[in-house]
């Protein structure tokens, strides 16, 4: 079975570093993680009616808005700007996957240990095609 989940209107957020708050309490350093995970859960619940319990292959495409500094005064991409988002403020791809897989746990899949293969990519949105920040998640069940 194949499920396609699209999370629109919010950029993906990396889950990784924690901040110690005292008295043994730790919180996510990135403030964008919780809203992103909540958005993934909402969209996953719309697509997946019953939790998937078999092994899965997951493909994730993360689309990020380009910084305005990448564009010239006419709104066109400067030739010197990067094709792919690699700046530290976007996040490491493994940490982006971690936040996404944690959000899918108990909203689409029983546990992220079911993921036996994972493919992920990061892109900038393309003004030419009028794309906006979003995340596309494809879950493919694999028979045992």
MIZAZA-796289 format. One record per atom (N, C-alpha, C): x negated, y, z negated; atom name; residue number from 1. Coordinates in Angstrom, 1 decimal, decimal comma. Example, Ala and Ser with C-alpha at 12.3 -4.5 7.8 and 13.67 -1.06 7.14 Angstrom:
residues 2
c1 c2 c3 site pos
-13,2 -5,7 -7,8 N 1 .
-12,3 -4,5 -7,8 CA 1 .
-13,2 -3,3 -7,8 C 1 .
-12,8 -2,2 -7,1 N 2 .
-13,7 -1,1 -7,1 CA 2 .
-12,9 0,0 -7,9 C 2 .
END
This chain:
residues 144
c1 c2 c3 site pos
-0,8 -1,2 0,0 N 1 .
0,0 0,0 0,0 CA 1 .
-0,9 1,2 0,0 C 1 .
-0,4 2,3 0,6 N 2 .
-1,2 3,5 0,7 CA 2 .
-0,4 4,7 0,2 C 2 .
-1,0 5,5 -0,6 N 3 .
-0,3 6,7 -1,2 CA 3 .
-1,2 7,9 -0,9 C 3 .
-0,5 9,0 -0,4 N 4 .
-1,2 10,2 -0,2 CA 4 .
-0,6 11,3 -1,1 C 4 .
-1,5 11,9 -1,9 N 5 .
-1,2 12,9 -2,8 CA 5 .
-1,9 14,2 -2,4 C 5 .
-1,1 15,3 -2,3 N 6 .
-1,7 16,6 -1,9 CA 6 .
-1,4 17,6 -3,1 C 6 .
-2,5 18,2 -3,6 N 7 .
-2,3 19,1 -4,7 CA 7 .
-2,7 20,5 -4,1 C 7 .
-1,7 21,3 -3,9 N 8 .
-1,8 22,6 -3,2 CA 8 .
-1,8 23,8 -4,2 C 8 .
-2,4 24,9 -3,8 N 9 .
-2,3 26,1 -4,6 CA 9 .
-3,3 26,2 -5,8 C 9 .
-4,2 25,2 -5,9 N 10 .
-5,1 25,3 -7,0 CA 10 .
-6,4 24,6 -6,6 C 10 .
-7,5 25,3 -6,9 N 11 .
-8,8 24,7 -6,6 CA 11 .
-9,2 23,6 -7,6 C 11 .
-9,8 22,6 -7,2 N 12 .
-10,3 21,5 -8,1 CA 12 .
-11,3 22,1 -9,1 C 12 .
-11,3 21,4 -10,2 N 13 .
-12,2 21,9 -11,3 CA 13 .
-13,1 20,7 -11,8 C 13 .
-14,3 20,9 -12,1 N 14 .
-15,2 19,8 -12,5 CA 14 .
-15,0 19,6 -14,0 C 14 .
-15,0 18,3 -14,3 N 15 .
-14,9 17,9 -15,7 CA 15 .
-16,3 17,3 -16,1 C 15 .
-16,8 17,9 -17,1 N 16 .
-18,2 17,4 -17,5 CA 16 .
-18,6 17,9 -18,9 C 16 .
-19,2 19,0 -18,9 N 17 .
-19,8 19,6 -20,1 CA 17 .
-18,7 19,9 -21,1 C 17 .
-19,0 19,8 -22,3 N 18 .
-18,1 20,1 -23,4 CA 18 .
-18,7 21,2 -24,3 C 18 .
-17,8 21,9 -25,0 N 19 .
-18,3 23,0 -25,9 CA 19 .
-17,9 22,5 -27,3 C 19 .
-18,8 22,6 -28,2 N 20 .
-18,5 22,2 -29,6 CA 20 .
-17,8 23,3 -30,3 C 20 .
-16,7 23,0 -30,9 N 21 .
-15,9 24,0 -31,6 CA 21 .
-16,0 24,0 -33,1 C 21 .
-16,7 23,0 -33,6 N 22 .
-16,9 22,9 -35,0 CA 22 .
-16,0 21,8 -35,6 C 22 .
-16,3 21,3 -36,7 N 23 .
-15,5 20,2 -37,4 CA 23 .
-15,2 19,0 -36,4 C 23 .
-16,2 18,7 -35,6 N 24 .
-16,1 17,5 -34,7 CA 24 .
-15,2 17,7 -33,5 C 24 .
-14,8 19,0 -33,3 N 25 .
-13,8 19,2 -32,1 CA 25 .
-14,6 19,7 -30,9 C 25 .
-14,4 19,0 -29,8 N 26 .
-15,0 19,4 -28,5 CA 26 .
-13,9 19,7 -27,5 C 26 .
-14,2 20,7 -26,7 N 27 .
-13,3 21,1 -25,6 CA 27 .
-14,0 21,2 -24,3 C 27 .
-13,3 21,1 -23,2 N 28 .
-13,9 21,2 -21,8 CA 28 .
-14,5 22,6 -21,7 C 28 .
-15,7 22,7 -21,1 N 29 .
-16,4 24,0 -20,9 CA 29 .
-15,7 24,8 -19,8 C 29 .
-15,2 24,1 -18,8 N 30 .
-14,5 24,7 -17,6 CA 30 .
-13,0 24,9 -17,9 C 30 .
-12,6 26,1 -18,0 N 31 .
-11,2 26,4 -18,3 CA 31 .
-10,2 26,0 -17,2 C 31 .
-10,7 25,7 -16,0 N 32 .
-9,9 25,4 -14,9 CA 32 .
-9,5 23,9 -14,9 C 32 .
-10,1 23,1 -15,8 N 33 .
-9,9 21,6 -15,7 CA 33 .
-8,5 21,2 -16,1 C 33 .
-8,0 21,7 -17,2 N 34 .
-6,6 21,3 -17,6 CA 34 .
-5,5 21,7 -16,6 C 34 .
-5,5 22,9 -16,1 N 35 .
-4,5 23,2 -15,0 CA 35 .
-4,6 22,3 -13,8 C 35 .
-5,9 22,0 -13,4 N 36 .
-6,1 21,2 -12,2 CA 36 .
-5,5 19,8 -12,5 C 36 .
-5,9 19,2 -13,6 N 37 .
-5,5 17,8 -14,0 CA 37 .
-4,0 17,8 -14,1 C 37 .
-3,4 18,8 -14,7 N 38 .
-1,9 18,9 -14,8 CA 38 .
-1,2 18,9 -13,4 C 38 .
-1,8 19,6 -12,5 N 39 .
-1,3 19,7 -11,1 CA 39 .
-1,4 18,4 -10,4 C 39 .
-2,5 17,7 -10,6 N 40 .
-2,7 16,3 -10,0 CA 40 .
-1,7 15,4 -10,6 C 40 .
-1,4 15,4 -11,9 N 41 .
-0,5 14,5 -12,5 CA 41 .
1,0 14,8 -11,9 C 41 .
1,3 16,0 -11,8 N 42 .
2,7 16,4 -11,3 CA 42 .
2,8 15,8 -9,9 C 42 .
1,9 16,0 -9,0 N 43 .
2,0 15,6 -7,6 CA 43 .
1,9 14,0 -7,6 C 43 .
1,1 13,4 -8,4 N 44 .
1,0 11,9 -8,4 CA 44 .
2,3 11,3 -8,8 C 44 .
2,9 11,9 -9,8 N 45 .
4,2 11,4 -10,3 CA 45 .
5,3 11,5 -9,2 C 45 .
5,2 12,4 -8,3 N 46 .
6,2 12,6 -7,2 CA 46 .
6,0 11,5 -6,2 C 46 .
4,7 11,0 -6,0 N 47 .
4,4 10,1 -4,9 CA 47 .
4,4 8,6 -5,4 C 47 .
3,9 8,4 -6,5 N 48 .
3,7 7,0 -7,1 CA 48 .
4,9 6,8 -8,1 C 48 .
5,8 5,9 -7,7 N 49 .
7,0 5,6 -8,6 CA 49 .
6,6 4,7 -9,8 C 49 .
5,8 3,7 -9,5 N 50 .
5,4 2,8 -10,6 CA 50 .
3,9 2,7 -10,6 C 50 .
3,3 2,7 -11,8 N 51 .
1,8 2,7 -11,9 CA 51 .
1,2 1,5 -11,1 C 51 .
0,2 1,9 -10,4 N 52 .
-0,5 0,9 -9,6 CA 52 .
-1,5 0,1 -10,6 C 52 .
-1,4 -1,2 -10,6 N 53 .
-2,3 -2,0 -11,5 CA 53 .
-3,3 -2,8 -10,8 C 53 .
-3,3 -2,9 -9,5 N 54 .
-4,3 -3,6 -8,8 CA 54 .
-5,5 -2,8 -8,4 C 54 .
-6,6 -3,4 -7,9 N 55 .
-7,8 -2,6 -7,5 CA 55 .
-7,4 -1,6 -6,4 C 55 .
-8,1 -0,5 -6,4 N 56 .
-7,8 0,6 -5,4 CA 56 .
-9,1 1,2 -4,8 C 56 .
-9,0 1,6 -3,6 N 57 .
-10,0 2,5 -2,9 CA 57 .
-9,4 3,9 -2,9 C 57 .
-10,2 4,9 -3,3 N 58 .
-9,7 6,2 -3,4 CA 58 .
-10,6 7,1 -2,5 C 58 .
-9,9 8,0 -1,7 N 59 .
-10,6 9,0 -0,9 CA 59 .
-10,1 10,3 -1,4 C 59 .
-11,0 11,3 -1,7 N 60 .
-10,6 12,6 -2,2 CA 60 .
-11,3 13,6 -1,3 C 60 .
-10,6 14,6 -0,8 N 61 .
-11,1 15,7 -0,1 CA 61 .
-10,7 17,0 -0,9 C 61 .
-11,8 17,7 -1,3 N 62 .
-11,6 19,0 -2,0 CA 62 .
-11,8 20,1 -1,1 C 62 .
-10,8 21,0 -1,0 N 63 .
-10,9 22,2 -0,2 CA 63 .
-11,0 23,4 -1,1 C 63 .
-12,0 24,3 -0,9 N 64 .
-12,2 25,5 -1,7 CA 64 .
-12,1 26,7 -0,8 C 64 .
-11,6 27,8 -1,4 N 65 .
-11,6 29,1 -0,8 CA 65 .
-13,0 29,6 -0,7 C 65 .
-13,3 30,2 0,5 N 66 .
-14,6 30,8 0,6 CA 66 .
-14,7 32,2 -0,1 C 66 .
-15,9 32,5 -0,7 N 67 .
-16,0 33,8 -1,3 CA 67 .
-15,9 34,9 -0,3 C 67 .
-15,4 36,0 -0,7 N 68 .
-15,3 37,1 0,3 CA 68 .
-16,7 37,5 0,8 C 68 .
-17,7 37,3 0,1 N 69 .
-19,1 37,7 0,5 CA 69 .
-19,5 36,9 1,7 C 69 .
-18,8 35,8 2,1 N 70 .
-19,2 35,0 3,2 CA 70 .
-18,7 35,6 4,5 C 70 .
-17,8 36,6 4,4 N 71 .
-17,1 37,2 5,6 CA 71 .
-17,7 38,5 5,9 C 71 .
-17,7 38,9 7,2 N 72 .
-18,1 40,2 7,5 CA 72 .
-16,9 41,2 7,4 C 72 .
-17,1 42,4 7,8 N 73 .
-16,1 43,5 7,7 CA 73 .
-14,8 43,2 8,5 C 73 .
-14,9 42,3 9,6 N 74 .
-13,8 41,9 10,4 CA 74 .
-13,1 40,7 9,8 C 74 .
-13,6 40,1 8,7 N 75 .
-13,0 38,9 8,1 CA 75 .
-13,5 37,7 8,8 C 75 .
-14,6 37,7 9,6 N 76 .
-15,1 36,6 10,2 CA 76 .
-16,3 36,0 9,4 C 76 .
-16,5 34,7 9,5 N 77 .
-17,6 34,1 8,8 CA 77 .
-19,0 34,6 9,3 C 77 .
-19,8 35,0 8,4 N 78 .
-21,2 35,4 8,8 CA 78 .
-21,9 34,1 9,2 C 78 .
-22,8 34,3 10,2 N 79 .
-23,5 33,1 10,7 CA 79 .
-24,5 32,5 9,7 C 79 .
-24,9 33,3 8,7 N 80 .
-25,9 32,8 7,8 CA 80 .
-25,2 32,0 6,6 C 80 .
-23,9 32,0 6,5 N 81 .
-23,3 31,4 5,4 CA 81 .
-23,2 29,8 5,5 C 81 .
-23,1 29,1 4,4 N 82 .
-23,2 27,7 4,4 CA 82 .
-21,9 27,1 5,0 C 82 .
-22,0 25,9 5,6 N 83 .
-20,8 25,2 6,1 CA 83 .
-20,0 24,5 5,0 C 83 .
-20,8 24,0 4,0 N 84 .
-20,2 23,3 2,9 CA 84 .
-20,4 24,0 1,5 C 84 .
-19,5 23,8 0,6 N 85 .
-19,6 24,4 -0,7 CA 85 .
-20,6 23,6 -1,6 C 85 .
-21,7 24,2 -1,9 N 86 .
-22,8 23,6 -2,7 CA 86 .
-23,2 24,4 -3,8 C 86 .
-22,6 25,6 -4,1 N 87 .
-23,0 26,4 -5,2 CA 87 .
-22,5 25,8 -6,5 C 87 .
-23,2 26,2 -7,5 N 88 .
-23,0 25,6 -8,9 CA 88 .
-21,6 25,9 -9,4 C 88 .
-21,0 27,0 -9,0 N 89 .
-19,7 27,4 -9,6 CA 89 .
-18,6 26,6 -9,0 C 89 .
-18,8 25,9 -7,9 N 90 .
-17,8 25,0 -7,4 CA 90 .
-17,7 23,7 -8,2 C 90 .
-18,9 23,2 -8,5 N 91 .
-19,0 21,9 -9,2 CA 91 .
-19,6 20,8 -8,5 C 91 .
-20,2 19,9 -9,3 N 92 .
-20,8 18,7 -8,7 CA 92 .
-19,7 17,8 -8,3 C 92 .
-19,9 17,1 -7,2 N 93 .
-18,8 16,2 -6,6 CA 93 .
-18,5 15,1 -7,6 C 93 .
-19,4 14,6 -8,4 N 94 .
-19,1 13,5 -9,3 CA 94 .
-18,2 14,1 -10,5 C 94 .
-18,4 15,3 -10,9 N 95 .
-17,6 15,9 -11,9 CA 95 .
-16,2 16,3 -11,4 C 95 .
-16,1 16,6 -10,2 N 96 .
-14,8 16,9 -9,5 CA 96 .
-14,0 15,6 -9,5 C 96 .
-14,7 14,5 -9,1 N 97 .
-14,0 13,2 -9,0 CA 97 .
-13,6 12,8 -10,4 C 97 .
-14,4 13,0 -11,4 N 98 .
-14,1 12,6 -12,8 CA 98 .
-12,8 13,3 -13,3 C 98 .
-12,6 14,6 -13,0 N 99 .
-11,4 15,2 -13,4 CA 99 .
-10,2 14,7 -12,7 C 99 .
-10,4 14,4 -11,4 N 100 .
-9,3 13,9 -10,6 CA 100 .
-8,9 12,5 -11,0 C 100 .
-9,9 11,6 -11,2 N 101 .
-9,6 10,2 -11,6 CA 101 .
-8,9 10,2 -13,0 C 101 .
-9,4 11,0 -13,9 N 102 .
-8,8 11,1 -15,2 CA 102 .
-7,3 11,5 -15,1 C 102 .
-7,1 12,4 -14,2 N 103 .
-5,7 12,9 -14,0 CA 103 .
-4,8 11,8 -13,4 C 103 .
-5,4 11,0 -12,5 N 104 .
-4,6 9,9 -11,9 CA 104 .
-4,3 8,8 -12,9 C 104 .
-5,1 8,6 -13,9 N 105 .
-4,9 7,6 -14,9 CA 105 .
-3,6 7,9 -15,7 C 105 .
-2,7 6,9 -15,6 N 106 .
-1,4 6,9 -16,3 CA 106 .
-0,4 7,8 -15,5 C 106 .
-0,8 8,4 -14,4 N 107 .
0,2 9,1 -13,5 CA 107 .
0,3 8,4 -12,2 C 107 .
-0,7 7,7 -11,7 N 108 .
-0,7 6,9 -10,5 CA 108 .
-1,3 5,5 -10,7 C 108 .
-2,4 5,4 -11,4 N 109 .
-3,0 4,2 -11,7 CA 109 .
-3,1 3,9 -13,2 C 109 .
-3,1 2,6 -13,5 N 110 .
-3,1 2,2 -14,9 CA 110 .
-4,4 2,7 -15,6 C 110 .
-5,5 2,6 -14,9 N 111 .
-6,8 3,0 -15,5 CA 111 .
-7,8 3,3 -14,4 C 111 .
-8,7 4,2 -14,6 N 112 .
-9,6 4,5 -13,5 CA 112 .
-10,7 3,4 -13,3 C 112 .
-10,7 2,4 -14,2 N 113 .
-11,6 1,3 -14,0 CA 113 .
-11,2 0,4 -12,8 C 113 .
-9,9 0,6 -12,3 N 114 .
-9,4 -0,1 -11,2 CA 114 .
-10,0 0,4 -9,9 C 114 .
-10,6 1,6 -9,9 N 115 .
-11,2 2,1 -8,7 CA 115 .
-12,5 1,3 -8,3 C 115 .
-12,4 0,6 -7,2 N 116 .
-13,6 -0,2 -6,8 CA 116 .
-14,4 0,4 -5,8 C 116 .
-13,8 1,4 -5,1 N 117 .
-14,6 2,2 -4,1 CA 117 .
-14,0 3,6 -4,1 C 117 .
-14,9 4,6 -3,9 N 118 .
-14,6 6,0 -4,0 CA 118 .
-15,3 6,7 -2,9 C 118 .
-14,6 7,6 -2,2 N 119 .
-15,2 8,4 -1,1 CA 119 .
-14,7 9,8 -1,4 C 119 .
-15,7 10,8 -1,5 N 120 .
-15,3 12,1 -1,8 CA 120 .
-16,1 13,1 -0,9 C 120 .
-15,4 14,2 -0,6 N 121 .
-16,0 15,3 0,3 CA 121 .
-15,6 16,6 -0,2 C 121 .
-16,4 17,6 0,0 N 122 .
-16,1 19,0 -0,4 CA 122 .
-16,2 19,8 0,9 C 122 .
-15,2 20,7 1,1 N 123 .
-15,1 21,6 2,3 CA 123 .
-14,7 23,0 1,8 C 123 .
-15,0 23,9 2,7 N 124 .
-14,5 25,3 2,6 CA 124 .
-13,2 25,3 3,4 C 124 .
-12,3 26,1 3,0 N 125 .
-11,1 26,3 3,8 CA 125 .
-11,4 27,0 5,1 C 125 .
-10,7 26,8 6,1 N 126 .
-11,0 27,4 7,4 CA 126 .
-9,9 28,4 7,8 C 126 .
-10,3 29,6 7,8 N 127 .
-9,4 30,7 8,1 CA 127 .
-8,7 30,5 9,5 C 127 .
-9,5 30,0 10,4 N 128 .
-9,0 29,8 11,8 CA 128 .
-7,7 28,9 11,8 C 128 .
-7,7 27,9 10,8 N 129 .
-6,6 27,0 10,7 CA 129 .
-5,6 27,4 9,6 C 129 .
-5,9 28,5 9,0 N 130 .
-5,0 29,0 7,9 CA 130 .
-4,9 28,1 6,7 C 130 .
-6,0 27,4 6,4 N 131 .
-5,9 26,4 5,2 CA 131 .
-6,2 27,2 3,9 C 131 .
-5,5 26,7 2,9 N 132 .
-5,7 27,3 1,6 CA 132 .
-6,3 26,2 0,6 C 132 .
-6,8 26,6 -0,5 N 133 .
-7,4 25,6 -1,4 CA 133 .
-6,4 24,5 -1,8 C 133 .
-6,9 23,3 -1,7 N 134 .
-6,1 22,1 -2,0 CA 134 .
-7,0 20,9 -2,2 C 134 .
-6,4 19,9 -2,7 N 135 .
-7,1 18,6 -2,9 CA 135 .
-6,2 17,5 -2,3 C 135 .
-6,8 16,7 -1,4 N 136 .
-6,0 15,6 -0,8 CA 136 .
-6,6 14,3 -1,3 C 136 .
-5,7 13,5 -1,9 N 137 .
-6,1 12,2 -2,5 CA 137 .
-5,3 11,1 -1,8 C 137 .
-6,1 10,1 -1,4 N 138 .
-5,5 8,9 -0,8 CA 138 .
-5,9 7,7 -1,6 C 138 .
-4,8 7,0 -2,0 N 139 .
-5,0 5,8 -2,8 CA 139 .
-4,6 4,6 -2,0 C 139 .
-5,5 3,6 -1,8 N 140 .
-5,2 2,4 -1,0 CA 140 .
-5,4 1,2 -1,9 C 140 .
-4,3 0,5 -2,1 N 141 .
-4,4 -0,7 -2,9 CA 141 .
-5,2 -1,8 -2,1 C 141 .
-5,9 -2,6 -2,9 N 142 .
-6,7 -3,7 -2,3 CA 142 .
-6,3 -5,0 -3,0 C 142 .
-5,9 -6,0 -2,1 N 143 .
-5,5 -7,2 -2,7 CA 143 .
-6,6 -8,0 -3,3 C 143 .
-6,4 -8,7 -4,3 N 144 .
-7,4 -9,5 -5,0 CA 144 .
-7,8 -10,7 -4,2 C 144 .
END
